[in-house]
Amino acid sequence: MAEEVSMPEVTNRVLEEFQDPKFCYEVETFVNLHIPEFAVVTMDGSFPISWTMFHKKYKKLYEDQLQKVLGQCGADITEFMDYMSACSEAYSDDPNFQAVLSALTA
């Protein structure tokens, strides 16, 4: 059974796991494998549908990592998002919070 952890601690763990070398390697590998696809120039300024698919896969890497950490902490995704939303409202002018938010949404 997952341990119960406070939302501030959950947030810290999420940030730590997003910076985990193994996860960073997985993301970096994904990005490097798909550089050629994103280097394609389109004359009309549009983008290939494959870019959307790659972006969805990229997003899923982070979503899966987030779900893993939340599961380990016994936290619910809705509860976490509500907490982050409340923090955003309370600390929207705080540069330190903006740095955390940028790290989570990069």
N, C-alpha and C positions, 0 to 999 in steps of 0.2 A: 504494500500500500504506500502511496506517495505521502511524503511528509507535508504538513500544512505550513505554509510560509506566508509572511506578511507581504502585501503588494509592493512596498518599497524594496524588500529583499528579492521578490520575484523579478522586479525590474532590473536590479543589479545582476541577477543571474542571467537574465536574457541578454543583457549587454556583454557579460563575460562570455557567454556561449557564442554570440555573434563574432567575437574576437578570438575564439578558439582557433589555434593554428590548423587543426584538421578541417574545420569548417571553412576557414579562409582559403585553404588549399583547394577544397572542393569548388568554391566559388571562382577562384582564380583560374582553375583548370577549365571550368565551364566557359568563362569569358574568353580565355585564350583559344579554345577550340572553335569559337564562333566569330572571331575577329574577321575572317575573310567574308563571311556572309554580310556583315555590317559595313564592309568597305565597298559594297556594290553601289555604284552611282546610278540614280534613276533620272532621266532627262526631264521628266515632268514634275519632279519634286515629290512624288508619292513614295511610298515605301512598300516593299514586298510583304505579302501576308506572312511569310516565314519569320519576319521580324517579330510579329505579334506572338507567334508560337514560341520563339526563343525567349521573349520577355516573360511569357507565362511560365515557362520552365525555370527561368531565373527567379521569378517571384516565389515559385513553389519551393525552391531551396530554402528561402528564408521562412516561409510559412511552416514548412516541416520542422525546421530548427526551433521556431517559436513554439509549436505544438509540443515538441519533445520536452523543452524546458518547462513549459506550463504543466505538462503531465507529471514531470519529476517533482514539481513544487505543489502538486494538488490544486492548481489554479485553473479556472475556467477562462476561455478566450474572451467571452463577453465581459466577465468581471475585470480582466486585465485591460480590455479596451475602454471600459467605463472609467477605470482608474486613470488611465492615460489621458482620457478626455477631460476628467476633472482636474488633473494636473495641468493640462494645457490651458484651461480656463484660469486657474489660480496663478500660474507662473508664466503666462504668455509673454511678459516683458522681461523675464529673467534670462540673461544670456547663457547661464549654465544649463537651464532647462532646455533652451533652444538647441544647445549642443547635444544633449541627450536625445531629444526628439529627432534631430538630424541623423544621429547614429542609428536610431531605430528605423528611420524611414528612408535611409540612403538607398 
